[in-house]
Amino acid sequence: MNKHPVPQALRGVTELRYVNAENVTRYRALMRFFYQEYQRLRYWLKPEEVYAGVMAWGILENYTLEMCQADLEQLVEWKNLASRHDGGRVATVEEYLRKKFQYLLTPYSIEIERLLEGLEKIRGYGGSLEPTLFDTIADRIHEIRLRADTFAPGEALELWTELNEAFRRLHQTSVDYIASLQTSRAEELMATEAFLAYKETLTDYLQNFVQSLQRKAYKIEGHLQQIKDGLRDWFLERVADDELRKPRLEEGPSREELLDELGQGWNNLRRWFVGEGQAPSELMLLEQATKETIARVVRSVLRIQERKRSGLSRRKELDYLGQWFYRAESLDEAHRLAAYAFGLFPTRHLQGEDLRESERPDMSMWEEAPTIRPLRSRSRKRTERQETDPVVEHQERKKEARKRIMEMRREEWKLLYELASRVEVAMRELGVVTTATRLRLLQWIGRCIASNTSSFRTPEGIEVKLLNRGEQERTVLHCEDGDLDMPDYHLRFEWDAGMVEAAWDTGVAEAAATAEFALPDREGSR
């Protein structure tokens, strides 16, 4: 019977032997030293350098240079290291007669050490929910659809790298974060009163992610469905051309293999957002899991609150129920009320003196005289019961707060669109500005300086970019409350009409609905 050859992906990994070898401490120390030197751009190392570096850590006792050379040869045999003859000068006859080698980490070993370094930092599932990744994915897919045949060399690969990286981070971080909320430790925390302090922050975090997911999911799905197979194949071919255009000294994948890999990546992206056949998409499963997590958090908080309320006095309720029994016109009506109010009671045995007034066997228990026995509370605390206060109505305060917030939002939107309509603004051209305008400008400049791209995007979809980050020329910004000496920064405002309209539709622009200004008539600055 002929046996099929074992695929390359399923072969035994010889390079992993040093992780569980007999002298694992020695091998791990050598490989970690090689990896650290590799990150410092030192590749080929001599045995003497390796031995001195490992011994400086002070973790190996009675370790000699000969043992180090033997370990290095073993790692070469396991394909963790590559060796070459050291043709440097020698100082003694012994060094001339003994072969000298230099050693280099292999690609497999680099990835293994990188993996082990990452495993050492794991503390739980980690992960996060980043709504901004939806914006990145939507923008990149939209750009692919619009710029069908205008990519310069290198642009297609850059666009695909940004799209694939954002998709990978979205899938990995969101799945890890939802999984972290399913652990036994999270269950234990949700059962304690300390969880009440995290409830609002956690629910807001999850709800903001779901809202962003719902707003952007249909936009991404629509763009993917509008990209037909021909446009997709043309774009992936441009990506493959850019990848193959890179100069490589090692043998890389062929064009067919690269196109197959890119096609698989595109299919994964489409299946995640659109789905495949009758099966639901991964996006729908993520949304469902997030909503279930929110519901579980709310149920946990309700249970904690009910447990805290269980010790409250029910004196008023019992007094009202007693008056209801007192107003009952017949014993039969009182029996029915008790059945509705309490149901069936568990059996209880009360000790007392039986004072029967008659020996009739057909006499009902309800006709006999009651046995009175006082009951005392088992609680050790003798505190007075405090009256419960009714819920305070705050409708007027809410209206006043909403009015103030709307007024602030109107001023903010007015400033934003007045500056955005000018496209580019210099500090020296602003004239006299208000205190609120000065604070807003300084906040924008601070966010741009803190960003690697010298830009950021407002919630309304307008991108604010600082053009001259290291500006040396200074100017004076005249404000109502004084003059401010500062660099003459230039701000550029760019926006996508679709994103601004989406922000307007979600109700964020409600505050600007009554403002005395109009949306700039512009299709988009890009």
C-alpha positions as CSV (number, residue, x, y, z in Angstrom):
1,M,0.0,0.0,0.0
2,N,1.5,3.4,-1.1
3,K,1.8,6.0,1.6
4,H,1.1,9.6,0.8
5,P,4.0,11.9,1.6
6,V,3.7,14.0,4.8
7,P,3.0,17.7,3.9
8,Q,5.7,20.2,4.9
9,A,3.3,21.9,7.3
10,L,2.8,18.7,9.3
11,R,6.5,17.6,9.6
12,G,8.1,17.3,13.0
13,V,9.6,20.5,14.3
14,T,13.2,19.7,15.1
15,E,13.9,23.3,16.1
16,L,11.7,22.9,19.2
17,R,13.8,20.2,20.8
18,Y,15.8,22.7,22.9
19,V,12.7,23.9,24.7
20,N,12.2,20.6,26.5
21,A,15.7,19.1,26.3
22,E,17.5,17.6,29.4
23,N,19.7,20.7,29.8
24,V,16.9,23.1,29.0
25,T,18.2,25.9,31.1
26,R,21.5,26.0,29.3
27,Y,20.0,25.8,25.8
28,R,17.3,28.5,26.7
29,A,20.0,30.8,28.0
30,L,22.1,30.5,24.9
31,M,19.1,31.0,22.6
32,R,17.8,34.0,24.5
33,F,21.3,35.6,24.4
34,F,21.4,35.1,20.6
35,Y,17.9,36.5,20.3
36,Q,18.7,39.6,22.3
37,E,21.9,40.2,20.3
38,Y,19.9,39.7,17.1
39,Q,17.6,42.6,18.2
40,R,20.7,44.7,18.6
41,L,21.6,44.0,15.0
42,R,24.5,41.7,16.0
43,Y,24.1,38.5,14.0
44,W,27.2,36.3,13.8
45,L,28.7,35.6,17.3
46,K,31.8,33.8,18.5
47,P,31.6,31.2,21.2
48,E,33.7,33.3,23.5
49,E,31.2,36.2,23.2
50,V,28.3,33.9,23.8
51,Y,29.9,32.3,26.8
52,A,30.8,35.7,28.4
53,G,27.3,37.1,27.8
54,V,25.6,34.0,29.4
55,M,27.9,33.8,32.4
56,A,27.2,37.5,33.1
57,W,23.6,36.6,34.0
58,G,24.8,34.4,36.9
59,I,22.3,31.6,36.3
60,L,24.7,28.8,35.2
61,E,27.1,27.3,37.7
62,N,30.2,25.2,36.8
63,Y,29.7,26.1,33.2
64,T,32.8,26.1,31.0
65,L,33.7,27.3,27.5
66,E,34.1,23.7,26.3
67,M,30.5,22.9,27.5
68,C,29.3,26.1,25.7
69,Q,30.9,25.0,22.4
70,A,29.3,21.5,22.7
71,D,25.9,23.1,23.3
72,L,26.3,25.4,20.3
73,E,27.2,22.4,18.1
74,Q,24.1,20.6,19.4
75,L,21.9,23.6,18.5
76,V,23.5,23.6,15.1
77,E,22.5,19.9,14.7
78,W,18.9,20.8,15.8
79,K,18.9,23.5,13.1
80,N,18.5,26.3,15.7
81,L,21.8,27.9,14.7
82,A,23.8,28.2,11.5
83,S,27.6,28.1,11.6
84,R,30.5,29.3,9.4
85,H,34.2,29.2,9.7
86,D,35.8,32.1,11.5
87,G,38.7,33.2,9.3
88,G,40.0,35.9,11.7
89,R,43.5,36.2,12.9
90,V,44.8,33.7,15.5
91,A,47.3,34.4,18.3
92,T,48.5,30.9,19.2
93,V,49.2,27.6,17.6
94,E,46.4,26.0,19.5
95,E,43.9,28.4,18.1
96,Y,45.2,27.7,14.6
97,L,44.9,24.0,14.9
98,R,41.4,24.2,16.5
99,K,38.6,25.2,14.1
100,K,36.8,28.3,15.0
101,F,33.2,29.0,14.1
102,Q,30.7,31.8,14.3
103,Y,27.0,31.2,14.9
104,L,23.8,32.8,13.6
105,L,20.1,32.3,14.6
106,T,17.9,30.6,12.0
107,P,14.6,32.1,10.9
108,Y,12.7,29.3,12.8
109,S,14.5,30.0,16.0
110,I,13.9,33.7,15.7
111,E,10.1,33.1,15.5
112,I,10.3,30.5,18.4
113,E,12.1,33.0,20.7
114,R,9.7,35.7,19.7
115,L,6.8,33.4,20.6
116,L,8.3,32.5,23.9
117,E,8.9,36.1,24.7
118,G,5.3,36.9,24.1
119,L,4.1,33.9,26.2
120,E,6.1,35.2,29.2
121,K,4.0,38.4,29.1
122,I,0.6,36.8,29.0
123,R,-1.6,37.7,32.0
124,G,-5.1,36.4,31.1
125,Y,-6.8,36.8,27.8
126,G,-6.3,40.6,27.5
127,G,-7.7,42.1,24.4
128,S,-9.8,45.2,23.9
129,L,-12.7,46.6,21.9
130,E,-11.5,49.3,19.5
131,P,-14.4,50.9,17.5
132,T,-11.9,53.0,15.5
133,L,-10.8,49.9,13.6
134,F,-14.2,49.8,11.9
135,D,-13.6,53.2,10.6
136,T,-10.1,52.2,9.3
137,I,-11.6,49.1,7.6
138,A,-14.5,51.0,6.0
139,D,-12.2,53.7,4.7
140,R,-9.7,51.3,3.1
141,I,-12.4,49.2,1.4
142,H,-14.0,52.4,0.2
143,E,-10.7,53.5,-1.3
144,I,-10.2,50.2,-3.0
145,R,-13.6,50.5,-4.6
146,L,-13.1,54.1,-5.8
147,R,-9.5,53.9,-7.0
148,A,-10.0,50.9,-9.2
149,D,-7.2,51.6,-11.7
150,T,-5.2,54.5,-10.3
151,F,-2.8,52.9,-7.9
152,A,0.8,53.9,-8.2
153,P,3.5,51.3,-7.6
154,G,3.6,50.4,-3.9
155,E,0.2,52.0,-3.0
156,A,-1.8,48.8,-3.4
157,L,0.5,46.9,-1.1
158,E,0.4,49.7,1.5
159,L,-3.4,49.8,1.4
160,W,-3.7,46.0,1.7
161,T,-1.3,46.0,4.6
162,E,-3.3,48.6,6.5
163,L,-6.6,46.8,5.8
164,N,-5.3,43.4,6.8
165,E,-3.6,44.7,9.9
166,A,-6.8,46.5,11.1
167,F,-8.9,43.4,10.4
168,R,-6.5,41.1,12.2
169,R,-6.4,43.4,15.3
170,L,-10.2,43.8,15.3
171,H,-10.8,40.0,15.2
172,Q,-8.0,39.1,17.7
173,T,-8.5,41.8,20.3
174,S,-12.3,41.7,20.4
175,V,-12.4,37.9,20.6
176,D,-9.8,37.9,23.4
177,Y,-11.7,40.6,25.4
178,I,-15.1,38.9,25.2
179,A,-13.4,35.6,26.3
180,S,-11.8,37.4,29.3
181,L,-15.4,38.2,30.5
182,Q,-16.3,34.5,30.4
183,T,-13.6,33.3,32.9
184,S,-14.4,32.0,36.4
185,R,-12.5,35.0,37.8
186,A,-14.9,37.3,36.0
187,E,-17.9,35.3,37.3
188,E,-16.6,35.6,40.9
189,L,-16.1,39.4,40.5
190,M,-19.6,39.8,39.1
191,A,-21.0,38.2,42.2
192,T,-19.4,40.6,44.7
193,E,-20.5,44.1,45.6
194,A,-17.2,45.5,44.4
195,F,-18.4,44.9,40.9
196,L,-21.0,47.7,41.3
197,A,-18.1,50.2,40.9
198,Y,-17.2,48.8,37.5
199,K,-20.7,48.3,36.2
200,E,-21.2,51.7,34.6
201,T,-17.8,51.8,33.0
202,L,-18.0,48.2,31.6
203,T,-21.6,48.6,30.2
204,D,-20.7,52.0,28.6
205,Y,-17.6,50.4,27.0
206,L,-19.6,47.5,25.6
207,Q,-22.5,49.6,24.4
208,N,-20.2,52.1,22.6
209,F,-18.6,49.2,20.8
210,V,-21.9,47.7,19.8
211,Q,-23.2,51.1,18.6
212,S,-20.1,51.7,16.5
213,L,-20.4,48.1,15.1
214,Q,-24.0,48.6,14.1
215,R,-23.2,52.0,12.4
216,K,-20.2,50.8,10.4
217,A,-21.1,47.1,9.7
218,Y,-23.6,47.8,7.0
219,K,-21.3,50.3,5.4
220,I,-18.5,47.8,5.3
221,E,-20.8,45.1,4.1
222,G,-22.2,47.3,1.3
223,H,-18.7,48.2,0.0
224,L,-17.6,44.5,0.0
225,Q,-20.7,43.5,-2.0
226,Q,-20.1,46.3,-4.5
227,I,-16.5,45.1,-5.2
228,K,-17.0,42.4,-7.8
229,D,-14.7,39.5,-8.5
230,G,-13.0,41.3,-11.4
231,L,-12.1,44.3,-9.4
232,R,-11.0,42.2,-6.4
233,D,-8.7,40.1,-8.6
234,W,-7.2,43.2,-10.3
235,F,-6.4,44.8,-6.9
236,L,-4.9,41.6,-5.5
237,E,-2.7,41.3,-8.6
238,R,-1.4,44.8,-8.0
239,V,-0.7,43.9,-4.4
240,A,1.2,40.8,-5.6
241,D,3.2,42.9,-8.1
242,D,4.2,45.3,-5.3
243,E,5.3,42.4,-3.1
244,L,7.3,40.7,-5.8
245,R,9.0,44.0,-6.7
246,K,10.8,44.0,-3.3
247,P,14.4,42.9,-3.7
248,R,14.9,39.6,-1.8
249,L,18.1,37.5,-1.3
250,E,16.1,34.5,-0.2
251,E,13.7,32.4,-2.2
252,G,10.2,33.9,-1.8
253,P,6.8,32.5,-2.8
254,S,5.8,32.4,-6.4
255,R,3.2,34.6,-7.9
256,E,0.6,31.9,-7.9
257,E,1.3,31.1,-4.2
258,L,1.1,34.7,-3.3
259,L,-2.2,35.3,-5.2
260,D,-3.7,32.2,-3.4
261,E,-2.6,33.6,0.0
262,L,-4.0,37.0,-0.8
263,G,-7.3,35.5,-2.1
264,Q,-7.6,33.5,1.1
265,G,-7.1,36.7,3.1
266,W,-9.8,38.5,1.1
267,N,-12.2,35.6,1.5
268,N,-11.7,35.6,5.3
269,L,-12.4,39.3,5.4
270,R,-15.6,38.9,3.4
271,R,-16.8,35.9,5.4
272,W,-16.2,37.8,8.6
273,F,-18.4,40.8,7.6
274,V,-20.8,39.3,5.0
275,G,-21.0,35.6,5.9
276,E,-20.9,32.6,3.6
277,G,-24.1,30.9,2.4
278,Q,-26.7,30.5,5.1
279,A,-24.2,30.6,7.9
280,P,-24.2,33.9,9.9
281,S,-21.2,36.2,9.7
282,E,-18.6,36.4,12.4
283,L,-19.6,40.0,12.9
284,M,-23.1,38.9,13.8
285,L,-21.7,36.4,16.3
286,L,-19.5,39.1,17.8
287,E,-22.5,41.4,18.2
288,Q,-24.6,38.7,19.7
289,A,-21.8,37.7,22.2
290,T,-21.3,41.4,23.2
291,K,-25.1,41.9,23.8
292,E,-25.2,38.7,25.8
293,T,-22.3,40.0,27.9
294,I,-24.1,43.3,28.6
295,A,-27.3,41.3,29.6
296,R,-25.2,39.1,31.9
297,V,-23.6,42.2,33.6
298,V,-27.0,43.7,34.1
299,R,-28.4,40.5,35.6
300,S,-25.4,40.3,38.0
301,V,-25.9,43.9,39.2
302,L,-29.6,43.2,39.7
303,R,-28.9,40.1,41.8
304,I,-26.4,42.1,43.9
305,Q,-28.9,44.9,44.4
306,E,-31.7,42.5,45.4
307,R,-29.4,40.8,47.9
308,K,-28.7,44.2,49.4
309,R,-32.4,45.1,49.5
310,S,-33.3,41.8,51.2
311,G,-32.4,43.3,54.6
312,L,-34.7,46.4,54.3
313,S,-37.8,46.7,56.4
314,R,-41.2,45.7,54.9
315,R,-43.2,47.1,57.7
316,K,-45.3,49.4,55.5
317,E,-46.1,46.6,53.1
318,L,-47.1,44.2,55.9
319,D,-49.2,47.0,57.6
320,Y,-51.1,47.6,54.3
321,L,-51.7,43.8,53.9
322,G,-52.9,43.6,57.5
323,Q,-55.4,46.3,56.9
324,W,-56.6,44.5,53.8
325,F,-57.2,41.4,55.9
326,Y,-59.0,43.5,58.5
327,R,-61.4,44.8,55.9
328,A,-62.2,41.3,54.7
329,E,-66.0,40.7,55.2
330,S,-65.9,36.9,55.7
331,L,-63.5,34.2,56.8
332,D,-63.7,32.6,53.3
333,E,-62.6,35.9,51.7
334,A,-59.6,36.1,54.1
335,H,-58.7,32.5,53.2
336,R,-58.6,33.4,49.5
337,L,-56.6,36.6,50.1
338,A,-54.0,34.5,52.1
339,A,-53.8,32.0,49.3
340,Y,-53.1,34.7,46.8
341,A,-50.7,36.6,49.0
342,F,-48.7,33.8,50.6
343,G,-49.5,30.5,48.8
344,L,-48.9,27.3,50.6
345,F,-46.9,27.6,53.8
346,P,-44.2,25.0,54.7
347,T,-45.0,22.9,57.7
348,R,-44.0,24.4,61.0
349,H,-44.3,23.0,64.5
350,L,-45.1,25.6,67.2
351,Q,-44.9,24.6,70.9
352,G,-47.8,25.7,73.1
353,E,-50.5,24.7,75.6
354,D,-53.5,23.0,73.9
355,L,-56.6,24.7,75.3
356,R,-59.5,22.8,73.6
357,E,-62.9,24.1,74.6
358,S,-64.8,21.2,73.0
359,E,-64.2,17.5,72.3
360,R,-66.2,17.5,69.1
361,P,-64.3,15.6,66.4
362,D,-65.8,17.7,63.5
363,M,-64.8,21.0,65.0
364,S,-62.6,23.0,62.6
365,M,-59.3,24.4,63.8
366,W,-60.5,27.9,62.8
367,E,-63.2,27.6,65.4
368,E,-60.9,26.9,68.3
369,A,-59.3,29.5,70.5
370,P,-55.9,30.7,69.4
371,T,-52.7,29.9,71.3
372,I,-50.9,33.2,71.8
373,R,-47.1,32.9,72.0
374,P,-44.9,36.0,71.7
375,L,-42.0,35.9,69.2
376,R,-38.9,37.9,69.5
377,S,-36.5,39.0,66.8
378,R,-33.3,36.9,66.4
379,S,-31.3,39.9,65.2
380,R,-28.6,41.1,67.6
381,K,-28.9,44.7,66.4
382,R,-31.5,46.9,68.1
383,T,-31.6,49.8,65.7
384,E,-34.6,51.9,64.9
385,R,-36.2,51.3,61.6
386,Q,-35.7,54.3,59.3
387,E,-38.4,55.5,57.0
388,T,-37.7,55.0,53.3
389,D,-37.6,58.1,51.2
390,P,-39.5,58.4,47.9
391,V,-37.6,58.7,44.6
392,V,-36.6,62.3,44.0
393,E,-37.8,63.7,40.6
394,H,-34.9,65.5,38.7
395,Q,-36.7,66.3,35.4
396,E,-36.1,70.1,35.8
397,R,-32.4,69.6,36.5
398,K,-32.1,67.3,33.6
399,K,-33.7,69.9,31.3
400,E,-31.4,72.6,32.5
401,A,-28.3,70.3,32.1
402,R,-29.4,69.4,28.6
403,K,-29.9,73.0,27.7
404,R,-26.4,73.9,28.8
405,I,-24.9,70.9,27.0
406,M,-26.8,71.8,23.8
407,E,-25.5,75.4,24.0
408,M,-21.9,74.2,24.4
409,R,-22.3,71.8,21.4
410,R,-23.8,74.6,19.2
411,E,-20.7,76.8,20.0
412,E,-18.4,73.9,19.3
413,W,-20.0,73.0,16.0
414,K,-20.1,76.6,14.9
415,L,-16.4,77.0,15.5
416,L,-15.6,73.7,13.9
417,Y,-17.4,74.4,10.6
418,E,-16.4,78.0,10.4
419,L,-12.7,76.8,10.5
420,A,-13.4,73.8,8.3
421,S,-15.0,75.9,5.6
422,R,-11.6,77.8,5.3
423,V,-9.8,74.4,4.7
424,E,-6.5,75.8,6.1
425,V,-6.1,78.1,9.0
426,A,-3.0,79.9,10.4
427,M,-2.9,81.2,13.9
428,R,-1.8,84.7,12.8
429,E,-4.9,85.0,10.7
430,L,-7.5,84.5,13.4
431,G,-7.7,87.9,14.9
432,V,-9.3,88.3,18.3
433,V,-10.8,85.0,19.5
434,T,-12.9,84.0,22.5
435,T,-11.6,82.1,25.5
436,A,-13.6,79.0,24.4
437,T,-12.0,79.2,20.9
438,R,-8.5,79.5,22.4
439,L,-9.0,76.5,24.6
440,R,-10.4,74.5,21.7
441,L,-7.5,75.4,19.4
442,L,-4.9,74.5,22.0
443,Q,-6.7,71.2,22.6
444,W,-6.6,70.4,18.8
445,I,-2.9,71.4,18.5
446,G,-2.1,69.2,21.6
447,R,-3.8,66.2,20.1
448,C,-2.0,66.6,16.8
449,I,1.4,66.9,18.5
450,A,0.7,63.8,20.5
451,S,-0.2,61.8,17.4
452,N,2.4,60.1,15.2
453,T,0.6,61.3,12.1
454,S,0.2,64.9,13.4
455,S,-3.6,64.5,12.9
456,F,-6.8,63.2,14.6
457,R,-10.4,62.8,13.6
458,T,-13.3,64.5,15.5
459,P,-16.5,62.5,16.3
460,E,-18.2,64.4,13.5
461,G,-15.8,62.8,10.9
462,I,-13.6,65.9,10.3
463,E,-9.8,65.3,10.2
464,V,-7.7,68.0,11.8
465,K,-4.1,68.0,10.7
466,L,-1.1,70.0,11.9
467,L,1.0,71.0,8.9
468,N,4.0,72.6,10.5
469,R,4.7,70.6,13.6
470,G,8.1,71.9,14.4
471,E,7.3,75.5,13.5
472,Q,9.9,78.0,14.8
473,E,8.2,81.2,13.7
474,R,6.1,82.7,16.4
475,T,3.0,84.9,16.5
476,V,0.6,86.4,19.0
477,L,-2.9,85.0,19.4
478,H,-5.2,87.8,20.6
479,C,-7.8,86.6,23.0
480,E,-10.6,88.2,25.0
481,D,-8.7,87.4,28.2
482,G,-5.2,88.3,27.1
483,D,-2.6,87.7,24.4
484,L,-0.8,84.3,23.9
485,D,2.7,84.1,22.4
486,M,2.9,80.8,20.5
487,P,4.3,79.2,17.3
488,D,2.4,80.1,14.1
489,Y,0.8,76.7,13.6
490,H,-1.2,75.9,10.5
491,L,-4.2,73.6,10.7
492,R,-5.8,71.9,7.8
493,F,-9.4,70.5,8.0
494,E,-10.3,67.5,5.8
495,W,-13.5,65.6,5.8
496,D,-15.5,62.9,4.0
497,A,-19.0,64.0,3.2
498,G,-20.4,60.5,3.9
499,M,-18.9,60.4,7.4
500,V,-20.2,63.9,8.2
501,E,-23.7,62.9,7.1
502,A,-23.5,59.7,9.1
503,A,-22.6,61.7,12.2
504,W,-25.4,64.1,11.5
505,D,-27.9,61.1,11.2
506,T,-26.8,59.5,14.5
507,G,-28.1,62.6,16.4
508,V,-24.6,63.9,17.4
509,A,-25.4,67.0,15.4
510,E,-28.7,67.6,17.1
511,A,-27.1,70.5,19.0
512,A,-26.1,72.2,15.7
513,A,-29.6,71.9,14.2
514,T,-30.6,75.4,15.4
515,A,-27.2,77.0,14.9
516,E,-27.0,79.9,12.5
517,F,-24.6,78.4,10.0
518,A,-24.7,75.9,7.2
519,L,-22.7,72.8,6.4
520,P,-19.9,73.6,4.0
521,D,-20.8,72.7,0.4
522,R,-18.1,70.3,-0.4
523,E,-18.0,66.7,-1.6
524,G,-14.8,65.8,0.3
525,S,-11.3,67.1,0.5
526,R,-9.6,63.8,-0.5
